[in-house]
Amino acid sequence: MLLTQEDGIVFKVAYNQIKKKKNLLLKSLNPNYDPYEVPATDIREVWKFCNYISSELPEEYWAKDRVLKRIEKMEAEMKDLKGSF
């Protein structure tokens, strides 16, 4: 988490670009947001993210769960087909 001069508080992963342009590359964990660069001089504070508590599971979990359910359904259908021969 960073506090920037322009954007205020942002939750991003920061990559050091100082050797190139004296900028930080900020990337969101949410793929809907594009990465962008911020001059290092615009950073006011940097906070390390440790963990969070949520009553909801991330979307990736549900996507995997749907795939597993489809595979289980296909396996059951194959068993039924195999038993009919």
N, C-alpha and C positions, 0 to 999 in steps of 0.2 A: 504494500500500500504506500502510495506516495502523496505528498502534498506539493502541488505545483503552483507556480505563480499564476499561470493562465487558467488551468482547469480545476483548481482546488484539489479535493481528495479524489484519487483514482485508485482502483484496485487492478493492478497490472503486474506482469512479470517484467522486470527491467533488465535489459542487456546493455552492458557497457560498450559504447561506441567511441569512447574518448580518444583512442589512438587514431581514429579516422577523422571525426568531425567535432569532437568534444560534445557529443550528444548521447542521450540514452534512448535506446529503442524500447518502447513500451508495447507489450503484447497482452491482450486480454485472454483469459481462459475460455471466454465465450467466443466461438467462431464467427458470430454475427458482427463482431467489431474488428476493424482492420488495425494492424499495428501502425504506430506512428512514432516519430522521433521528437524528443524534447531537448533543448539545450541544457546541459548539466547545470548551468547557472540559474535556470528557472526552477530547480528542485529545492524546496524549502525543508522538507523532512522526508525520511524514509523509514518505514515501519516493516518489520519482518512478520510475515503471516505464519502463524503456528497451527491453528486448527479452527474448526467451526462446528457448531451443533445445529442439526436440522432435523425436522420431522419428515422431510421429503427426501426420497432417493434421487440421485442425479439421473438425467435422461439416458446416459449410457447404460445404466443398470437395466432400465426398462427395455431398451433396444435389445440387449442380450437376452433378457427374459423372453421376449417375443420370439426370438430366433430359436431358443431352446424349446419353447412350446411347439413351434412348427415342426422341429425335428422329432419331438416325441410323438406328435400326431402322425407324421409320415412313418415312423417306426411301427406304430399301432396299425396303420393301414397296411403296411407290408406284411405284418404278422397275420392279419385277416386274410390277405391275398394268398399267403403261403399255406394257410390252413385250408383254403378252399380247393387246393389241388390234390 
